[in-house]
Amino acid sequence: MKLKEVLDKTTAFFKDKKIETPRLDAELLFAHSLKLERIQLYLKFDQPLSEAELTGLRELVRRRGQGEPVAYILGYRDFYKSRFEVTPATLIPRPETEQIVEEVLSWAKDKDRAYSIVDLGTGTGCLGLSILKELPNAKLVSVDMSAEAIAVAKRNAVNLGLADRVEFVNVDAANVDLVMASCKNFMGQNTIDILVSNPPYIANDDPAVQENVRKFEPSTALFAEENGLALLKSWTKAYAPYLASESVTMMEMGMSQGSVMQSYYADLEIFKNVRVLKDLSGLDRVIAGVKHG
């Protein structure tokens, strides 16, 4: 069978399985299995596939057909300007989270300043590491309660050439004393210039969560009490006393949480500027607080 024929059949199969992006998913899996760039698939449409190649493809197609996310099958996900290793121990990086990176870099006018960065619930490390990569004199403390996630984030730091500027702390982010002790030891200060997080913010009973997200991604990275607001609130409040006089806090949140979190940030009376940032779909996505003096 020729490549195009198999690719078309796979796309049709994914459509039948109600997969949202059937052609894209098929092309990504084919390129990965055949060790080609996606564009090269089109140059090899008339190339017959060997039995060994078909066998490898069938396994990947089977896994995707059962709902397993493409990122877990491939073992990576592109985020911002880099490629990050992904495993079932980590949340899959989403494009909308890149907004935090862009907004933080917009705030950090002096790119050569030695910023202290803390990333709570780091997962793959995509958020903190992407910011760190753009700020050459900054240092980062990445926190996650999952040892497996920390191991993935460490490998990503090595792959990006950033390992010497990151301290990984394998604790619950609620353990503020230990996290701040790590900041003091590693960064030489016990204040935070940039605090970022993509915390669990989904309500446990949220009916809008896709079945395959519940099935495959780690629940501890997805769900939180108090209708998803518990960690957004508690982490902000716990680390607020350690924010530097000129600092920024940005956390991803759910599309229905903007007004509540804006009020919560305002009531803390530490931020001079509190904003709800919307994603490209016009939905509430990030709560941002900027501190001045």
Helices and strands as residue ranges (DSSP letters): H 3-16, H 22-34, H 38-43, H 51-65, H 70-74, E 76-79, E 82-85, G 95-97, H 98-107, E 116-120, H 126-134, E 139-143, H 147-159, G 163-165, E 166-169, H 176-187, E 192-197, E 202-203, H 211-216, G 219-221, E 223-224, H 230-239, G 240-242, E 243-252, H 258-267, E 273-278, E 284-292
